[in-house]
């Protein structure tokens, strides 16, 4: 199979994304088929973690190791 048909980030997972908001936005946009994902709002939860509510309907925060996770 030609490498031209293999996406660079096919093997990237949410927890592999660098711990910056910009990196998260780029990753989520790629996962959303190129349709831009943006931050709707952010807040601090009861545990003191910063939560980012995104336009894709999900919220994200960083865990204790600084890796992104979906907030449920």
C-alpha positions in Angstrom: 0.0 0.0 0.0 1.3 3.4 -0.9 2.3 5.7 2.0 0.3 8.4 0.3 -2.8 6.8 1.7 -1.7 6.4 5.3 -2.6 9.3 7.6 0.3 10.4 9.9 -1.8 10.3 13.1 -3.7 7.0 12.6 -2.0 5.6 15.6 -2.4 8.6 17.9 -4.7 8.4 20.9 -6.0 11.1 23.1 -3.5 10.3 25.9 -0.7 10.7 23.3 -1.6 14.4 22.6 0.8 16.9 24.1 -0.7 18.7 27.1 -1.5 22.0 25.4 -4.9 23.3 24.4 -3.7 24.0 20.9 -2.4 20.4 20.5 -5.8 19.1 21.7 -7.7 21.3 19.2 -5.6 20.1 16.3 -6.0 16.4 17.3 -9.8 16.8 17.8 -10.2 18.6 14.5 -8.3 15.8 12.7 -10.5 13.2 14.5 -13.5 15.1 13.4 -12.8 14.7 9.7 -11.1 18.1 9.4 -14.2 20.0 10.7 -12.8 22.5 13.2 -13.4 21.8 16.9 -13.2 24.8 19.2 -13.5 25.5 22.9 -17.0 26.6 24.0 -16.0 27.4 27.6 -13.7 26.3 30.4 -14.1 26.0 34.1 -12.6 24.5 37.2 -14.4 21.4 38.6 -14.9 20.5 42.3 -11.6 18.6 42.3 -9.7 21.7 41.1 -9.1 20.4 37.5 -9.5 22.7 34.6 -12.2 21.4 32.2 -12.5 22.4 28.6 -15.9 22.1 27.0 -15.6 21.6 23.2 -17.8 22.0 20.2 -17.7 18.3 19.6 -20.0 17.8 22.6 -17.4 16.4 24.9 -15.4 17.9 27.8 -11.7 17.3 28.4 -9.3 17.7 31.3 -5.8 16.6 32.1 -5.1 13.7 34.6 -2.5 13.7 37.3 0.2 12.8 34.7 -0.8 15.7 32.5 -2.4 13.5 29.8 -5.7 14.5 28.2 -8.9 12.6 29.2 -12.6 12.8 28.5 -14.6 14.1 31.4 -17.7 12.0 32.1 
